[in-house]
Amino acid sequence: MIAIPAIDLRDGACVQLVGGSYATEKVRWEDPVAAARHWAEQGFARLHVVDLDAAMKKGANASMVRRILDEQTAEVQVGGGLRATDAVEDMLDAGARYAIVGTRALEDLDWLAEIAHANPGEIILAADVRERKITTQGWQRTLNRTILDVVEEINVLPLAALLVTAVHKEGQMLGVDLPLMEDVVDAADFPVFAAGGVGSMGDLWALEDRGVAGAVIGMALYTGAVDPRAVAGEFAQ
């Protein structure tokens, strides 16, 4: 399993939110490029960069994303507001190893299939989940479909991975939703990444034990709840 530090961009800064709510910002680092450099220096081979403003249609941090990509300190998976084919391809051309798509892909599976087949092994589908229901549009809309419904619909696609974020756990460091992740791994024909709730090495070992291929970590790293070098060394690939 690979551990991936989260770099969430808001108003030009690197932030961490709690419980999928934009009103609960708990961490703010003013220089996201320095954050990317820091996590790479700690030994992490991949970074998870998301433009929260673009995801919410409240602006964009495109120049900051490109600055992080230009650093070339680690491979980067980038998401947030990628709702058009051109935007996905531009991000890959700019140096992103993977493009992360969410809202439009979940609401328009034909488009997801189109970009997945055009870029096999380079698209990560991000599904934000609250009590197993899919939430989109920056956690503002809940779809009448569960994550397992979605997995069944997309299993034939050549995705790089499915990233499942348990937003009801996010930022709280109280443990991950293991039953959720176990069920998704069992159902999926592609790698599954997990996010939300990681607060200890034990959480990471539990995810790995259940077949999760990658874990995105935010608050636990930024608050020092886990030792970054230990995490990077233990969960390198």
C-alpha positions as a printed NumPy array, in Angstrom:
array([[  0.   ,   0.   ,   0.   ],
       [  1.167,   3.518,  -0.747],
       [  0.604,   6.43 ,   1.636],
       [ -0.125,   9.757,  -0.048],
       [ -0.094,  13.141,   1.723],
       [ -3.033,  15.412,   0.92 ],
       [ -2.42 ,  18.957,  -0.257],
       [ -5.84 ,  20.61 ,  -0.397],
       [ -5.79 ,  24.096,  -1.919],
       [ -8.046,  26.918,  -0.751],
       [ -7.47 ,  30.632,  -1.34 ],
       [ -3.9  ,  29.881,  -2.378],
       [ -3.098,  28.026,   0.854],
       [ -2.827,  24.379,   1.895],
       [ -5.677,  23.502,   4.283],
       [ -7.314,  20.625,   6.098],
       [-11.058,  20.43 ,   6.729],
       [-13.09 ,  18.336,   9.165],
       [-16.111,  16.222,   8.32 ],
       [-16.504,  17.396,   4.752],
       [-17.416,  20.927,   5.811],
       [-15.832,  24.075,   4.425],
       [-16.731,  25.843,   7.679],
       [-14.382,  23.643,   9.703],
       [-10.906,  24.498,   8.464],
       [ -8.472,  23.291,  11.141],
       [ -5.086,  23.509,   9.444],
       [ -3.633,  26.167,   7.127],
       [ -0.158,  26.253,   5.652],
       [  0.285,  29.394,   3.58 ],
       [  2.751,  27.928,   1.057],
       [  1.468,  24.789,  -0.715],
       [  4.647,  24.493,  -2.783],
       [  6.684,  24.345,   0.423],
       [  4.206,  21.744,   1.725],
       [  4.741,  19.597,  -1.37 ],
       [  8.491,  19.938,  -0.992],
       [  8.268,  19.07 ,   2.706],
       [  6.337,  15.848,   2.2  ],
       [  8.649,  14.775,  -0.612],
       [ 11.641,  15.393,   1.661],
       [  9.998,  13.177,   4.286],
       [ 10.143,  10.329,   1.781],
       [  6.693,  10.263,   0.173],
       [  6.746,   9.224,  -3.482],
       [  3.314,  10.605,  -4.406],
       [  1.23 ,  13.652,  -3.494],
       [ -2.538,  14.163,  -3.617],
       [ -3.304,  17.711,  -4.757],
       [ -6.911,  18.933,  -4.858],
       [ -8.153,  22.409,  -5.779],
       [-11.042,  22.852,  -3.341],
       [-12.002,  26.237,  -4.768],
       [-12.362,  24.793,  -8.267],
       [-14.344,  21.877,  -6.888],
       [-16.784,  24.334,  -5.295],
       [-16.785,  26.684,  -8.299],
       [-15.515,  29.45 ,  -6.021],
       [-12.365,  30.272,  -7.922],
       [ -9.3  ,  28.258,  -8.795],
       [ -5.73 ,  27.606,  -7.763],
       [ -4.505,  26.524, -11.183],
       [ -1.253,  28.476, -11.006],
       [ -0.454,  26.914,  -7.628],
       [ -1.156,  23.417,  -8.962],
       [  1.217,  24.017, -11.853],
       [  3.903,  25.325,  -9.51 ],
       [  3.654,  22.101,  -7.516],
       [  3.872,  20.054, -10.714],
       [  6.875,  22.071, -11.868],
       [  8.714,  21.157,  -8.659],
       [  8.857,  17.507,  -9.798],
       [  9.627,  16.429,  -6.242],
       [  7.235,  13.456,  -6.417],
       [  4.6  ,  12.087,  -8.734],
       [  1.317,  13.917,  -8.306],
       [ -2.341,  13.021,  -8.635],
       [ -4.433,  16.144,  -9.212],
       [ -8.141,  16.805,  -8.861],
       [-10.696,  19.462,  -8.108],
       [-12.884,  20.966, -10.802],
       [-11.802,  18.672, -13.658],
       [-15.159,  18.62 , -15.422],
       [-14.128,  18.751, -19.095],
       [-12.047,  16.496, -21.316],
       [ -9.692,  19.344, -22.171],
       [ -9.122,  20.092, -18.477],
       [ -8.232,  16.461, -17.786],
       [ -5.837,  16.248, -20.709],
       [ -4.261,  19.622, -19.893],
       [ -3.53 ,  18.45 , -16.362],
       [ -1.914,  15.243, -17.598],
       [  0.083,  17.199, -20.173],
       [  1.212,  19.59 , -17.421],
       [  2.889,  16.719, -15.598],
       [  0.251,  15.153, -13.371],
       [  0.766,  11.394, -13.161],
       [ -2.956,  10.898, -12.596],
       [ -6.025,  13.081, -13.106],
       [ -8.718,  12.798, -10.445],
       [-12.317,  13.268, -11.558],
       [-15.346,  13.369,  -9.318],
       [-18.643,  15.186,  -9.669],
       [-19.136,  15.108, -13.438],
       [-17.744,  11.599, -13.734],
       [-20.159,  10.279, -11.124],
       [-23.114,  12.084, -12.685],
       [-22.149,  11.317, -16.314],
       [-20.772,   7.792, -16.626],
       [-20.563,   8.07 , -20.426],
       [-18.062,  10.9  , -20.014],
       [-16.115,   8.903, -17.445],
       [-15.919,   5.98 , -19.871],
       [-14.756,   8.318, -22.644],
       [-11.851,   9.809, -20.696],
       [-10.907,   6.488, -19.081],
       [-10.567,   4.768, -22.457],
       [ -8.706,   7.776, -23.885],
       [ -6.282,   7.775, -20.937],
       [ -6.091,   4.177, -19.66 ],
       [ -4.426,   3.845, -16.28 ],
       [ -4.276,   7.618, -15.756],
       [ -7.735,   8.432, -14.37 ],
       [ -8.658,   8.156, -10.703],
       [-12.347,   8.346,  -9.885],
       [-12.926,  10.101,  -6.57 ],
       [-16.125,   9.163,  -4.76 ],
       [-16.994,  11.076,  -1.615],
       [-19.199,   8.895,   0.561],
       [-21.33 ,   9.688,   3.586],
       [-22.948,   6.592,   5.124],
       [-22.305,   4.8  ,   1.798],
       [-24.271,   7.325,  -0.276],
       [-22.384,   9.283,  -2.938],
       [-22.04 ,  13.022,  -2.376],
       [-21.032,  15.402,  -5.171],
       [-20.577,  19.108,  -5.894],
       [-18.307,  19.681,  -2.923],
       [-20.434,  17.558,  -0.578],
       [-23.534,  19.645,  -1.339],
       [-25.559,  17.005,  -3.201],
       [-26.3  ,  13.395,  -2.232],
       [-27.02 ,  10.957,  -5.046],
       [-29.539,   8.162,  -4.755],
       [-26.778,   5.601,  -5.321],
       [-24.417,   3.826,  -3.003],
       [-20.718,   3.401,  -3.583],
       [-21.27 ,  -0.28 ,  -4.361],
       [-23.802,   0.678,  -7.054],
       [-21.129,   2.856,  -8.632],
       [-18.462,   0.157,  -8.449],
       [-20.725,  -2.263, -10.278],
       [-21.303,   0.307, -13.034],
       [-17.633,   1.188, -13.59 ],
       [-15.837,  -2.121, -13.09 ],
       [-15.251,  -2.532, -16.818],
       [-13.354,   0.763, -17.132],
       [ -9.518,   0.98 , -17.295],
       [ -9.233,   3.241, -14.266],
       [ -6.006,   3.775, -12.364],
       [ -7.933,   3.595,  -9.104],
       [-11.107,   4.43 ,  -7.228],
       [-10.541,   6.822,  -4.331],
       [-13.226,   6.507,  -1.656],
       [-13.349,   9.313,   0.892],
       [-15.457,   8.664,   3.973],
       [-16.453,  12.292,   4.531],
       [-18.19 ,  11.412,   7.791],
       [-14.724,  10.459,   9.075],
       [-12.607,  13.113,   7.367],
       [-10.27 ,  15.191,   9.465],
       [-11.329,  13.621,  12.761],
       [ -8.495,  11.092,  13.176],
       [-10.901,   8.726,  14.951],
       [-10.351,   5.744,  12.711],
       [-11.274,   4.753,   9.186],
       [-14.487,   3.142,   7.954],
       [-13.095,  -0.378,   7.62 ],
       [-16.385,  -2.161,   6.761],
       [-16.934,   0.329,   3.932],
       [-13.458,  -0.096,   2.516],
       [-13.519,  -3.873,   2.832],
       [-16.771,  -4.072,   0.871],
       [-15.488,  -1.736,  -1.855],
       [-12.241,  -3.677,  -2.253],
       [-14.171,  -6.935,  -2.516],
       [-16.431,  -5.49 ,  -5.227],
       [-13.864,  -3.59 ,  -7.313],
       [-11.801,  -4.919, -10.203],
       [ -9.26 ,  -2.053,  -9.947],
       [ -7.102,  -0.637,  -7.123],
       [ -8.99 ,   1.085,  -4.313],
       [ -7.641,   4.059,  -2.37 ],
       [ -9.044,   5.221,   0.953],
       [ -9.283,   8.617,   2.641],
       [-10.931,   9.91 ,   5.779],
       [-10.268,   9.154,   9.433],
       [ -6.643,   8.009,   9.416],
       [ -5.199,   8.82 ,  12.824],
       [ -2.539,   6.203,  13.472],
       [ -0.237,   3.625,  11.948],
       [ -2.772,   1.055,  13.114],
       [ -5.377,   2.568,  10.804],
       [ -2.984,   2.252,   7.887],
       [ -2.098,  -1.359,   8.708],
       [ -5.808,  -2.168,   8.963],
       [ -6.469,  -0.678,   5.516],
       [ -3.552,  -2.568,   4.012],
       [ -4.782,  -5.782,   5.627],
       [ -8.121,  -5.338,   3.863],
       [ -6.549,  -4.968,   0.436],
       [ -6.598,  -1.183,   0.082],
       [ -3.931,  -0.123,  -2.436],
       [ -3.403,   3.451,  -1.26 ],
       [ -4.306,   5.776,   1.589],
       [ -4.564,   9.546,   1.353],
       [ -3.541,  11.117,   4.669],
       [ -4.213,  14.682,   5.741],
       [ -4.854,  15.775,   9.306],
       [ -2.774,  13.024,  10.932],
       [  0.32 ,  14.244,   9.088],
       [ -0.295,  17.958,   9.524],
       [ -0.904,  17.651,  13.27 ],
       [  1.937,  15.229,  13.927],
       [ -0.339,  12.391,  15.035],
       [  1.778,  10.066,  12.911],
       [  5.495,  10.161,  12.146],
       [  5.783,  11.073,   8.452],
       [  9.096,   9.309,   7.921],
       [  7.758,   6.133,   9.513],
       [  4.625,   6.285,   7.369],
       [  6.578,   6.976,   4.163],
       [  9.   ,   4.164,   4.922],
       [  6.354,   1.586,   5.838],
       [  3.857,   2.399,   3.089],
       [  6.028,   3.206,   0.106],
       [  4.193,   1.39 ,  -2.684]])
